[in-house]
Amino acid sequence: MSFASFGDFIAMGHHGLYVWSAYGICAAVLALNVAVPVLARRRYLQEEARRLRREKTQ
């Protein structure tokens, strides 16, 4: 599929809103699939460090 201009490419034959929102949602889901486990691991390690410090002082 070829387009006459960059504006036509963005419009995608009047389906641009659907196409670009689908790409955006896909990118957001992929970013969350990376970020959530990283943040959960960081939170777990912080909680374990706190627990070990509490156990050490008791």
C-alpha positions in Angstrom: 0.0 0.0 0.0 1.4 3.4 -0.9 0.4 6.8 0.2 0.6 10.1 -1.7 1.8 12.0 1.3 2.7 11.7 5.0 -0.7 13.1 5.9 -2.4 10.3 3.9 -0.2 7.8 5.7 -1.3 9.2 9.1 -4.9 9.2 8.1 -4.7 5.6 6.8 -7.7 6.0 4.5 -9.9 7.5 7.3 -8.9 4.5 9.6 -6.0 6.3 11.2 -7.7 6.8 14.6 -8.3 3.0 14.9 -4.9 2.0 13.5 -2.8 4.4 15.7 -4.9 3.8 18.8 -4.3 0.1 18.4 -0.6 0.6 18.1 -0.7 2.9 21.1 -2.6 0.4 23.2 -0.2 -2.4 22.1 2.8 -0.3 23.1 1.3 0.5 26.5 0.6 -3.2 27.2 4.1 -4.2 26.2 5.6 -1.4 28.4 3.4 -2.6 31.4 4.5 -6.2 30.8 8.1 -5.0 31.3 7.5 -2.4 34.1 5.2 -4.3 36.5 7.5 -7.3 37.2 10.5 -4.9 37.6 8.7 -2.8 40.1 7.3 -5.8 41.9 10.8 -7.3 42.3 12.1 -4.0 43.6 9.3 -3.7 46.1 9.9 -7.4 47.2 13.6 -6.8 47.7 12.9 -3.6 49.8 10.4 -5.4 52.0 12.8 -8.3 52.5 15.6 -5.9 53.5 13.3 -4.2 56.0 12.2 -7.6 57.4 15.9 -8.7 57.8 16.8 -5.4 59.5 13.8 -5.9 61.9 14.8 -9.5 62.7 18.4 -8.4 63.3 17.5 -5.8 65.9 15.2 -8.1 67.8 
